[in-house]
């Protein structure tokens, strides 16, 4: 497929594995896709990304905390912040060229795909694209995911860009166009099959289509799973839907409070969890859910009945007559709402989940994320879960430090000292450990060439049973 170029030129790129600078030929096309090649004559790209789907921000020059390649000026540095901490570190050939790239990439955030739009399901597929999954399979392949992923429903229009490696997805989600990039590092398991996770940029997302059917289906399904039988999850799904829907339908979404969700959240506390199996997390979604293994090893909020049912769904109501009180067109941007509104549901559910913990409670943190400290007092854990844990519980803090990243915090230092103070102030037991064998083995599955993993296995350490 011919690339319709917006900007092209040479940029130095710092590799994420060896952290060495390499000169690449970069092309930004009209769809907002950034592609880089070994040189101008190569047709096979070394990498590509859809800017609008993964873009978090652009930093330049003195805002960058890394050094330029030899012979270049720091005034030419550019950092493209991406989702999942996969940042792109670049260096332009001159300050003027840097400015041009900055403007072009910033513009790419709002680029639309030529020939695509918000056509209803069944509309013609744009030229150069092909269907990824049969429409009858779309929902299952979407999995249950988490905030920022695409949740597909039967009949949704989902296509794959044939010019790339199958990672760019375009389609319609709840009445608005969605452009997604498949996350190659993570696959979400449903009870029936594995499905890829997509980071997405939405346009006009409203309440998840067929939300009642999805809600009820997940509710019935969960109670047939081993975790449902283990945790006394037997409940009337129709009654749960009634409690849930009356919390927000026919209401202004910007005025919802904890009190609106009181009845539904109270239902969550009917579920009981085994001793020593509660797993909390903050800033460590992927490794936490690999570690929990869908409730088979440990149990996260998303593995509870209510968490499982609503995770990844979008909902908002509207005041109206002669309608079902549900807004399917557009819901307020979660990030723009005041804390008391956006935390009305998940804050309350987090507290209910923490109140049900017994024995030793695990908290999974990361000491290698340069964008956030391991512990913050404005996190969901600090504001909701820590304050709700029974005083009879002990907290085991596990620092899951990425094997290929610089360790910024250790147990007993920096924000971990704040955490220890806050936990002890509540009268809970406190222990902190770093990269225990079970966590290290999980991370090394995806980073077998990492020096830390190679040394671990050279020393004779063998994978141990987890949990």
C-alpha positions, 0 to 999 in steps of 0.5 A: 500500500502506498504511504501518503507522507506528512513528514519524513526524515532522519532521526536518531533512535535510542533502542529500548534493549541495548540503549544504543543510538541508531539512525533511522529513516522515519515516516509519518503518514496521513493516518497518523502512523509513525514508521521507521526504516533502516534507511530510505531504500528499505521497504520493511520497517523496523518499527511502527506505531499509531500515534493517536492510539498510544500517544501520551505526550511529547517532551523536548530538549531540557525536558528529556532526562537522557543524553543525546548521541555523540556529536548532537546537542541536547536541544535536539532531543525528543521524547514521545511518551507512550502507553505501557511505558514503551517510550520512544527516545529520539534526537533530531538533526537540528533544533528547527527539525526538532520543532517540525517533528514536534508539530507534526507528531502533535498534529497526528494525535487528531488525524483520521484514517483516510476513507474511514469514518463512523459508518454503522456496522456492516459498512464497506471496509476501507480500501486496503483493510481486511476483517480481523475476526468473524463478527460472531467471534468479535466479543470473545476475542476482545476479552474482558480487558481493562480501561484503555482497551477495546471491548468488542461486541457482536456485529461491531465493525473491526478491521485490520490494516493490511499494510502493516503487521496486523497491529492497527485496528479501526472500527466503530465503538459505541457510535464513535470511531476507534483506532487501536494498536495491539499490545504485543506484550499482553494477552487476556485470557477468557474462560474460552480462549485467548484474546489480544489487548488493544490500546485505543483512542476513542471518539465519542464513546457512550455506554457499552452497547448491549450492556445489560446482556453483557452484564447478565452473561458475565454474571451467569458465567462467573458463577459457573467458574471454579472461583465462583464456586470457591468464593460463595458467589451465588447471587441473583443476576437479574437482581444485581442488574436491577441494583446496578442499573438503578444506580445510574440510569435516568441520572446526570453522570456528573452528579453521581455519588457513592450513595447512588451505588450503595445498594450495588456495592453492598452486594459485593460484600456477600462474596467471601474470599479464602484466607491469604489470597487477596492481591492488591495492586497499584500501577502494576496491572499486567504483572498483577493479573499474570500473577493472580492467574484469573483467581487461580493463585490469588484474587484481585478486584477484577477477579471478584464477581462484581469486578469481573462483571463490570470491568471494561464496561462504560456506562452513563445515564441521561434524564429523559422520557420515553427512553431507557435512561441510558446514553449510548452516544457519549459519556463524560471523559472520566479524567475530567470529572471531579474525584468524588464523581469518578471514584464514586463507584470504583472507590467504593468497590475497592473499599468493599473488596479490601474489607473482605480480605483475611490473613496475609494481603499481597500488594504488588508495586513497581520500583522501576517506573520513571513516571510514577513512584512506587507508592503515592498517597493519592492512589486508589490503594492509599485512599480506599483499600489501605483504610479499609483493610481489617486490622487483623490482616498483615500486608506483604508488599512485593516490589515487582521491578522490571528486569530490563529497567533501572531500579529507582526504589527499594524496600525501606527507601523513598516512598516505601518508607511512607508506605511502611509508616502508613501501614503501621499507623493503621496497626497492620503488619508490614513486610516488603520483599523485592522480586521473589522467585515466583515474580521473577520467573513470570517476568523472565518468561517475556524477557529470557535474554535479560541479563538478570534472567540469564544470571538467575538461571546460570546460578542454577535457579529453577522455576518454582511453583507459584502460589 
